[in-house]
């Protein structure tokens, strides 16, 4: 809770942006959800260590601790909302952004609507591309074998 409060204060003094991305997976919504939220599956598709709590309020980390946050809302097969922070140059030390994954079943499989908000303006483009390169591409490769 302290981290979220500190992040709110930081946002008052920092310009932030958000972006949304839509990705189609040839897999069921439950499979996409479980691959993202399960430590073992997440580690498998990223090729790095992930430790992810199973319920709202639990902490998580991914990419060998490069990313961390807290699960805010988890609705299996439907929605994931988390705080998100990167340990990276250009990312303010105490700032947490918010990520949201919404899963919708389609004829093709799953439409994932992803939104990343409260990103520092100076690094928005890097993270926008990063989700494509480090999440959607390897996740598709794993789910669509």
C-alpha positions as CSV (number, residue, x, y, z in Angstrom):
1,X,0.0,0.0,0.0
2,X,2.9,2.4,0.8
3,X,4.3,1.8,-2.7
4,X,1.0,2.7,-4.3
5,X,0.8,5.9,-2.2
6,X,4.4,6.8,-3.1
7,X,3.5,6.2,-6.8
8,X,0.5,8.5,-6.6
9,X,2.7,11.3,-5.2
10,X,5.3,10.7,-7.9
11,X,2.6,11.0,-10.6
12,X,1.7,14.5,-9.4
13,X,5.1,15.7,-10.4
14,X,5.8,13.5,-13.4
15,X,4.1,13.5,-16.8
16,X,2.8,10.0,-17.7
17,X,1.1,8.4,-20.6
18,X,-0.7,5.1,-21.4
19,X,-1.0,2.8,-24.4
20,X,-3.2,-0.1,-25.4
21,X,-2.4,-3.1,-27.5
22,X,-4.6,-5.8,-29.0
23,X,-3.2,-9.3,-29.6
24,X,-4.9,-12.4,-31.0
25,X,-3.8,-15.8,-29.7
26,X,-4.8,-19.1,-31.2
27,X,-5.5,-20.5,-27.7
28,X,-8.3,-20.4,-25.1
29,X,-8.6,-17.4,-22.8
30,X,-7.9,-19.7,-19.8
31,X,-4.7,-20.9,-21.4
32,X,-3.5,-17.4,-22.1
33,X,-4.4,-16.2,-18.6
34,X,-2.7,-19.3,-17.0
35,X,0.5,-18.8,-18.9
36,X,0.8,-15.2,-17.8
37,X,-0.2,-15.7,-14.1
38,X,1.5,-19.0,-13.3
39,X,5.2,-18.8,-12.2
40,X,6.3,-21.9,-14.1
41,X,4.5,-21.1,-17.3
42,X,5.6,-17.4,-17.2
43,X,9.2,-18.5,-16.7
44,X,9.0,-21.0,-19.5
45,X,7.8,-18.5,-22.2
46,X,10.1,-15.7,-21.1
47,X,13.1,-17.9,-20.4
48,X,13.7,-16.1,-17.1
49,X,12.6,-16.5,-13.5
50,X,9.1,-15.4,-12.5
51,X,7.5,-15.7,-9.1
52,X,3.8,-14.8,-9.2
53,X,1.3,-14.9,-6.3
54,X,-2.0,-16.6,-6.9
55,X,-4.4,-14.0,-5.4
56,X,-5.1,-10.3,-5.3
57,X,-2.7,-8.5,-2.9
58,X,0.1,-11.0,-3.7
59,X,3.4,-9.8,-5.0
60,X,5.0,-10.9,-8.3
61,X,8.3,-10.5,-10.1
62,X,9.3,-11.4,-13.6
63,X,12.4,-11.3,-15.9
64,X,14.7,-12.3,-13.0
65,X,13.5,-9.5,-10.8
66,X,13.7,-6.8,-13.5
67,X,9.9,-6.3,-13.2
68,X,7.8,-6.4,-9.9
69,X,4.4,-5.4,-8.7
70,X,1.3,-6.5,-6.9
71,X,-1.8,-8.4,-8.2
72,X,-4.8,-6.0,-7.9
73,X,-7.5,-8.0,-9.5
74,X,-7.5,-11.6,-10.9
75,X,-10.5,-13.1,-12.6
76,X,-9.4,-16.4,-14.1
77,X,-9.7,-16.5,-17.9
78,X,-11.1,-13.0,-18.0
79,X,-8.9,-10.3,-16.4
80,X,-5.6,-9.4,-14.7
81,X,-4.8,-6.0,-13.2
82,X,-1.4,-5.4,-11.6
83,X,0.9,-2.7,-10.4
84,X,4.1,-2.7,-12.5
85,X,7.6,-1.4,-12.0
86,X,10.8,-1.9,-13.9
87,X,14.3,-1.7,-12.5
88,X,15.6,0.2,-15.5
89,X,17.4,3.5,-16.3
90,X,14.7,6.1,-16.9
91,X,12.2,4.4,-14.6
92,X,11.7,6.4,-11.3
93,X,12.7,4.4,-8.3
94,X,9.4,4.5,-6.4
95,X,7.0,4.8,-9.3
96,X,4.5,2.0,-10.1
97,X,2.4,2.0,-13.2
98,X,-0.7,-0.2,-13.8
99,X,-1.1,-3.0,-16.4
100,X,-4.4,-4.6,-17.3
101,X,-5.1,-7.7,-19.4
102,X,-8.6,-8.4,-20.6
103,X,-9.3,-11.7,-22.3
104,X,-12.1,-12.2,-24.8
105,X,-13.0,-15.5,-26.5
106,X,-13.2,-15.3,-30.3
107,X,-13.5,-17.7,-33.2
108,X,-9.7,-17.6,-33.6
109,X,-9.1,-18.2,-29.9
110,X,-8.5,-15.2,-27.6
111,X,-8.4,-11.5,-28.1
112,X,-6.2,-9.9,-25.4
113,X,-6.8,-6.2,-24.8
114,X,-3.8,-4.9,-22.9
115,X,-3.4,-1.4,-21.3
116,X,-0.3,0.0,-19.6
117,X,-1.0,3.3,-17.9
118,X,1.0,5.8,-15.8
119,X,4.2,5.3,-17.8
120,X,6.8,8.1,-17.6
121,X,6.6,10.0,-20.9
122,X,10.3,9.6,-21.6
123,X,10.2,5.8,-21.7
124,X,6.8,5.1,-23.1
125,X,7.9,4.1,-26.6
126,X,10.5,1.7,-25.2
127,X,8.0,-0.2,-23.1
128,X,5.4,-0.1,-25.9
129,X,7.8,-2.0,-28.1
130,X,9.1,-4.1,-25.2
131,X,5.7,-5.7,-24.7
132,X,5.6,-6.7,-28.3
133,X,9.1,-8.1,-28.3
134,X,9.4,-9.7,-24.9
135,X,5.8,-10.8,-24.2
136,X,3.5,-11.1,-27.2
137,X,6.0,-12.7,-29.5
138,X,7.3,-15.4,-27.1
139,X,3.8,-16.0,-25.6
140,X,2.4,-16.7,-29.1
141,X,5.3,-19.0,-29.9
142,X,4.6,-21.0,-26.8
143,X,0.8,-21.1,-27.0
144,X,0.6,-21.7,-30.8
145,X,3.1,-24.6,-31.1
